[in-house]
Amino acid sequence: MKNKTMQEMNEQFKDCPIQQNVYEVDGKLYRVTSHFVGNKNINDVILEYAESRAMCEMLGRIPTEKQQ
């Protein structure tokens, strides 16, 4: 499978819907741009990420937030 350049992906997905949201986390603003280009179920993706993150935290593979 050929790796596509950013320009090729922009052209391929130019007509797909895009949504932008701004979120504030711990006083810092984050802009999230969602590009709806496929048919993955977002609930499944988030669940998989959450399970992976929880497992890594329990096994000590990633640092957790420091307690103040």
The first five atom37 places (N, CA, C, CB, O) and aatype in JSON, in Angstrom:
{
  "aatype": [12, 11, 2, 11, 16, 12, 5, 6, 12, 2, 6, 5, 13, 11, 3, 4, 14, 9, 5, 5, 2, 19, 18, 6, 19, 3, 7, 11, 10, 18, 1, 19, 16, 15, 8, 13, 19, 7, 2, 11, 2, 9, 2, 3, 19, 9, 10, 6, 18, 0, 6, 15, 1, 0, 12, 4, 6, 12, 10, 7, 1, 9, 14, 16, 6, 11, 5, 5],
  "atom_mask": [
    [1, 1, 1, 1, 1],
    [1, 1, 1, 1, 1],
    [1, 1, 1, 1, 1],
    [1, 1, 1, 1, 1],
    [1, 1, 1, 1, 1],
    [1, 1, 1, 1, 1],
    [1, 1, 1, 1, 1],
    [1, 1, 1, 1, 1],
    [1, 1, 1, 1, 1],
    [1, 1, 1, 1, 1],
    [1, 1, 1, 1, 1],
    [1, 1, 1, 1, 1],
    [1, 1, 1, 1, 1],
    [1, 1, 1, 1, 1],
    [1, 1, 1, 1, 1],
    [1, 1, 1, 1, 1],
    [1, 1, 1, 1, 1],
    [1, 1, 1, 1, 1],
    [1, 1, 1, 1, 1],
    [1, 1, 1, 1, 1],
    [1, 1, 1, 1, 1],
    [1, 1, 1, 1, 1],
    [1, 1, 1, 1, 1],
    [1, 1, 1, 1, 1],
    [1, 1, 1, 1, 1],
    [1, 1, 1, 1, 1],
    [1, 1, 1, 0, 1],
    [1, 1, 1, 1, 1],
    [1, 1, 1, 1, 1],
    [1, 1, 1, 1, 1],
    [1, 1, 1, 1, 1],
    [1, 1, 1, 1, 1],
    [1, 1, 1, 1, 1],
    [1, 1, 1, 1, 1],
    [1, 1, 1, 1, 1],
    [1, 1, 1, 1, 1],
    [1, 1, 1, 1, 1],
    [1, 1, 1, 0, 1],
    [1, 1, 1, 1, 1],
    [1, 1, 1, 1, 1],
    [1, 1, 1, 1, 1],
    [1, 1, 1, 1, 1],
    [1, 1, 1, 1, 1],
    [1, 1, 1, 1, 1],
    [1, 1, 1, 1, 1],
    [1, 1, 1, 1, 1],
    [1, 1, 1, 1, 1],
    [1, 1, 1, 1, 1],
    [1, 1, 1, 1, 1],
    [1, 1, 1, 1, 1],
    [1, 1, 1, 1, 1],
    [1, 1, 1, 1, 1],
    [1, 1, 1, 1, 1],
    [1, 1, 1, 1, 1],
    [1, 1, 1, 1, 1],
    [1, 1, 1, 1, 1],
    [1, 1, 1, 1, 1],
    [1, 1, 1, 1, 1],
    [1, 1, 1, 1, 1],
    [1, 1, 1, 0, 1],
    [1, 1, 1, 1, 1],
    [1, 1, 1, 1, 1],
    [1, 1, 1, 1, 1],
    [1, 1, 1, 1, 1],
    [1, 1, 1, 1, 1],
    [1, 1, 1, 1, 1],
    [1, 1, 1, 1, 1],
    [1, 1, 1, 1, 1]
  ],
  "atom_positions": [
    [[0.83, -1.18, 0.0], [0.0, 0.0, 0.0], [0.88, 1.25, 0.0], [-0.94, 0.0, 1.21], [1.82, 1.35, 0.79]],
    [[0.58, 2.19, -0.87], [1.37, 3.39, -1.02], [1.05, 4.4, 0.08], [1.14, 4.01, -2.4], [-0.12, 4.65, 0.37]],
    [[2.08, 4.97, 0.68], [1.86, 6.05, 1.64], [1.51, 7.31, 0.87], [3.12, 6.28, 2.53], [2.23, 7.71, -0.04]],
    [[0.4, 7.93, 1.24], [-0.06, 9.12, 0.54], [0.54, 10.37, 1.15], [-1.58, 9.2, 0.56], [0.8, 10.43, 2.35]],
    [[0.76, 11.37, 0.31], [1.23, 12.66, 0.81], [0.03, 13.42, 1.37], [1.94, 13.47, -0.31], [-1.12, 13.08, 1.1]],
    [[0.31, 14.45, 2.14], [-0.75, 15.28, 2.71], [-1.58, 15.92, 1.61], [-0.16, 16.35, 3.63], [-2.8, 16.05, 1.74]],
    [[-0.94, 16.33, 0.54], [-1.67, 16.95, -0.58], [-2.63, 15.95, -1.23], [-0.68, 17.49, -1.62], [-3.75, 16.31, -1.58]],
    [[-2.18, 14.7, -1.38], [-3.05, 13.68, -1.97], [-4.25, 13.39, -1.07], [-2.26, 12.39, -2.21], [-5.37, 13.22, -1.56]],
    [[-4.02, 13.33, 0.25], [-5.13, 13.1, 1.16], [-6.09, 14.28, 1.2], [-4.6, 12.82, 2.56], [-7.3, 14.1, 1.26]],
    [[-5.54, 15.5, 1.15], [-6.41, 16.68, 1.1], [-7.31, 16.64, -0.12], [-5.56, 17.97, 1.08], [-8.5, 16.95, -0.01]],
    [[-6.77, 16.27, -1.25], [-7.57, 16.19, -2.48], [-8.61, 15.08, -2.39], [-6.66, 15.97, -3.7], [-9.76, 15.26, -2.8]],
    [[-8.21, 13.92, -1.87], [-9.12, 12.79, -1.78], [-10.3, 13.06, -0.85], [-8.37, 11.56, -1.3], [-11.42, 12.65, -1.14]],
    [[-10.06, 13.75, 0.25], [-11.09, 13.94, 1.26], [-11.66, 15.36, 1.31], [-10.54, 13.59, 2.61], [-12.3, 15.73, 2.29]],
    [[-11.43, 16.16, 0.28], [-11.84, 17.57, 0.3], [-13.35, 17.76, 0.45], [-11.37, 18.26, -0.96], [-13.78, 18.79, 0.96]],
    [[-14.15, 16.81, 0.01], [-15.6, 16.95, 0.08], [-16.21, 16.29, 1.33], [-16.22, 16.37, -1.15], [-17.42, 16.32, 1.5]],
    [[-15.39, 15.71, 2.17], [-15.88, 15.06, 3.39], [-16.15, 16.12, 4.46], [-14.85, 14.02, 3.91], [-15.48, 17.15, 4.5]],
    [[-17.14, 15.87, 5.32], [-17.48, 16.86, 6.35], [-16.37, 17.03, 7.38], [-18.77, 16.47, 7.04], [-15.65, 16.09, 7.7]],
    [[-16.26, 18.25, 7.89], [-15.27, 18.6, 8.9], [-16.0, 19.33, 10.02], [-14.12, 19.49, 8.31], [-16.92, 20.11, 9.77]],
    [[-15.59, 19.06, 11.26], [-16.17, 19.75, 12.41], [-15.05, 20.23, 13.29], [-17.14, 18.82, 13.2], [-14.09, 19.49, 13.54]],
    [[-15.14, 21.48, 13.78], [-14.13, 22.02, 14.67], [-14.77, 22.38, 16.0], [-13.43, 23.24, 14.05], [-15.84, 22.98, 16.04]],
    [[-14.09, 22.02, 17.1], [-14.52, 22.36, 18.44], [-13.32, 22.85, 19.23], [-15.19, 21.15, 19.14], [-12.19, 22.45, 18.97]],
    [[-13.58, 23.73, 20.19], [-12.54, 24.21, 21.08], [-12.9, 23.76, 22.48], [-12.38, 25.78, 21.0], [-14.01, 23.98, 22.95]],
    [[-11.94, 23.12, 23.16], [-12.14, 22.62, 24.51], [-11.11, 23.24, 25.43], [-12.05, 21.08, 24.54], [-9.97, 23.5, 25.03]],
    [[-11.51, 23.5, 26.68], [-10.58, 24.02, 27.66], [-10.31, 22.92, 28.67], [-11.14, 25.29, 28.36], [-11.22, 22.37, 29.28]],
    [[-9.02, 22.6, 28.84], [-8.6, 21.59, 29.8], [-7.51, 22.2, 30.66], [-8.09, 20.31, 29.08], [-6.47, 22.63, 30.16]],
    [[-7.75, 22.25, 31.96], [-6.8, 22.82, 32.91], [-6.34, 24.22, 32.49], [-5.59, 21.91, 33.05], [-5.16, 24.55, 32.59]],
    [[-7.28, 25.03, 32.01], [-6.98, 26.41, 31.64], [-6.31, 26.57, 30.29], [0.0, 0.0, 0.0], [-6.0, 27.7, 29.9]],
    [[-6.1, 25.5, 29.57], [-5.45, 25.57, 28.26], [-6.47, 25.22, 27.18], [-4.21, 24.63, 28.18], [-7.19, 24.24, 27.32]],
    [[-6.52, 26.0, 26.12], [-7.47, 25.77, 25.04], [-6.89, 24.81, 24.01], [-7.87, 27.1, 24.38], [-5.73, 24.93, 23.61]],
    [[-7.71, 23.87, 23.58], [-7.33, 22.92, 22.54], [-8.36, 22.97, 21.43], [-7.21, 21.48, 23.12], [-9.57, 22.91, 21.7]],
    [[-7.92, 23.09, 20.21], [-8.8, 23.08, 19.04], [-8.73, 21.68, 18.42], [-8.39, 24.19, 17.99], [-7.66, 21.2, 18.06]],
    [[-9.89, 21.05, 18.32], [-9.98, 19.7, 17.77], [-10.71, 19.79, 16.44], [-10.7, 18.73, 18.75], [-11.84, 20.26, 16.37]],
    [[-10.05, 19.32, 15.39], [-10.66, 19.29, 14.06], [-10.93, 17.83, 13.71], [-9.75, 19.97, 12.99], [-10.01, 17.02, 13.63]],
    [[-12.2, 17.52, 13.49], [-12.61, 16.16, 13.14], [-12.87, 16.09, 11.65], [-13.87, 15.72, 13.94], [-13.65, 16.87, 11.1]],
    [[-12.21, 15.15, 10.99], [-12.42, 14.91, 9.57], [-13.16, 13.58, 9.43], [-11.04, 14.89, 8.78], [-12.63, 12.53, 9.78]],
    [[-14.37, 13.63, 8.93], [-15.19, 12.43, 8.81], [-14.96, 11.82, 7.43], [-16.71, 12.75, 9.03], [-15.59, 12.22, 6.45]],
    [[-14.03, 10.85, 7.36], [-13.62, 10.31, 6.07], [-13.87, 8.82, 5.95], [-12.17, 10.59, 5.85], [-13.75, 8.26, 4.85]],
    [[-14.21, 8.15, 7.04], [-14.35, 6.71, 6.96], [-15.63, 6.23, 7.59], [0.0, 0.0, 0.0], [-16.58, 6.98, 7.78]],
    [[-15.64, 4.95, 7.91], [-16.85, 4.38, 8.47], [-16.6, 3.7, 9.81], [-17.45, 3.4, 7.51], [-17.32, 2.78, 10.16]],
    [[-15.59, 4.14, 10.56], [-15.34, 3.58, 11.89], [-16.37, 4.12, 12.87], [-13.9, 3.91, 12.36], [-16.82, 5.26, 12.76]],
    [[-16.73, 3.28, 13.83], [-17.64, 3.68, 14.87], [-16.83, 4.39, 15.96], [-18.43, 2.46, 15.45], [-15.97, 3.77, 16.59]],
    [[-17.09, 5.67, 16.18], [-16.3, 6.46, 17.13], [-16.38, 5.88, 18.53], [-16.78, 7.92, 17.14], [-15.41, 5.96, 19.29]],
    [[-17.51, 5.3, 18.9], [-17.63, 4.69, 20.23], [-16.66, 3.54, 20.4], [-19.06, 4.21, 20.46], [-16.06, 3.38, 21.47]],
    [[-16.5, 2.72, 19.37], [-15.55, 1.61, 19.44], [-14.11, 2.11, 19.53], [-15.7, 0.7, 18.21], [-13.3, 1.55, 20.27]],
    [[-13.79, 3.16, 18.79], [-12.44, 3.72, 18.79], [-12.11, 4.29, 20.17], [-12.3, 4.81, 17.71], [-11.02, 4.05, 20.7]],
    [[-13.03, 5.04, 20.76], [-12.78, 5.65, 22.07], [-12.68, 4.57, 23.14], [-13.9, 6.65, 22.43], [-11.82, 4.66, 24.02]],
    [[-13.54, 3.55, 23.08], [-13.48, 2.46, 24.05], [-12.14, 1.74, 23.98], [-14.63, 1.47, 23.82], [-11.53, 1.44, 25.0]],
    [[-11.68, 1.45, 22.77], [-10.39, 0.78, 22.6], [-9.25, 1.62, 23.16], [-10.14, 0.47, 21.12], [-8.36, 1.1, 23.83]],
    [[-9.29, 2.92, 22.9], [-8.25, 3.81, 23.41], [-8.28, 3.85, 24.95], [-8.43, 5.24, 22.84], [-7.24, 3.76, 25.59]],
    [[-9.49, 3.98, 25.52], [-9.62, 4.05, 26.97], [-9.12, 2.77, 27.65], [-11.08, 4.31, 27.36], [-8.43, 2.83, 28.66]],
    [[-9.48, 1.63, 27.08], [-9.01, 0.36, 27.64], [-7.49, 0.25, 27.57], [-9.65, -0.83, 26.91], [-6.85, -0.18, 28.53]],
    [[-6.92, 0.65, 26.46], [-5.47, 0.6, 26.29], [-4.78, 1.54, 27.28], [-5.08, 0.97, 24.85], [-3.78, 1.17, 27.9]],
    [[-5.31, 2.72, 27.42], [-4.73, 3.71, 28.34], [-4.81, 3.22, 29.78], [-5.46, 5.07, 28.2], [-3.83, 3.33, 30.53]],
    [[-5.96, 2.67, 30.17], [-6.12, 2.16, 31.53], [-5.15, 1.02, 31.8], [-7.56, 1.68, 31.76], [-4.54, 0.96, 32.88]],
    [[-4.99, 0.12, 30.86], [-4.07, -1.0, 31.03], [-2.63, -0.5, 31.19], [-4.17, -1.98, 29.84], [-1.88, -0.99, 32.04]],
    [[-2.25, 0.45, 30.38], [-0.89, 1.0, 30.47], [-0.67, 1.69, 31.81], [-0.64, 1.99, 29.32], [0.41, 1.57, 32.4]],
    [[-1.68, 2.42, 32.3], [-1.54, 3.08, 33.59], [-1.41, 2.06, 34.71], [-2.74, 4.0, 33.85], [-0.61, 2.25, 35.63]],
    [[-2.2, 0.99, 34.66], [-2.13, -0.04, 35.71], [-0.79, -0.76, 35.7], [-3.26, -1.05, 35.54], [-0.3, -1.15, 36.75]],
    [[-0.21, -0.92, 34.53], [1.08, -1.62, 34.42], [2.27, -0.67, 34.57], [1.16, -2.34, 33.09], [3.42, -1.09, 34.52]],
    [[1.97, 0.62, 34.75], [3.04, 1.59, 34.96], [3.83, 1.93, 33.72], [0.0, 0.0, 0.0], [4.99, 2.33, 33.82]],
    [[3.22, 1.77, 32.54], [3.95, 2.03, 31.3], [3.92, 3.48, 30.87], [3.38, 1.18, 30.2], [4.75, 3.91, 30.06]],
    [[2.98, 4.25, 31.41], [2.95, 5.68, 31.11], [2.81, 6.42, 32.42], [1.8, 6.04, 30.11], [2.17, 5.92, 33.34]],
    [[3.38, 7.61, 32.51], [3.27, 8.36, 33.77], [1.83, 8.85, 33.97], [4.26, 9.55, 33.79], [1.18, 9.31, 33.03]],
    [[1.36, 8.76, 35.2], [0.05, 9.3, 35.54], [0.21, 10.71, 36.03], [-0.67, 8.43, 36.6], [1.32, 11.14, 36.35]],
    [[-0.89, 11.45, 36.09], [-0.83, 12.84, 36.54], [-0.4, 12.88, 37.99], [-2.21, 13.55, 36.35], [-0.87, 12.07, 38.8]],
    [[0.5, 13.81, 38.33], [1.01, 13.92, 39.7], [-0.09, 14.46, 40.61], [2.27, 14.84, 39.75], [-0.84, 15.36, 40.25]],
    [[-0.17, 13.89, 41.81], [-1.12, 14.35, 42.81], [-0.57, 15.62, 43.46], [-1.39, 13.25, 43.89], [0.62, 15.71, 43.76]],
    [[-1.45, 16.59, 43.66], [-1.0, 17.87, 44.27], [-1.36, 17.93, 45.71], [-1.59, 19.07, 43.55], [-1.07, 18.92, 46.38]]
  ]
}
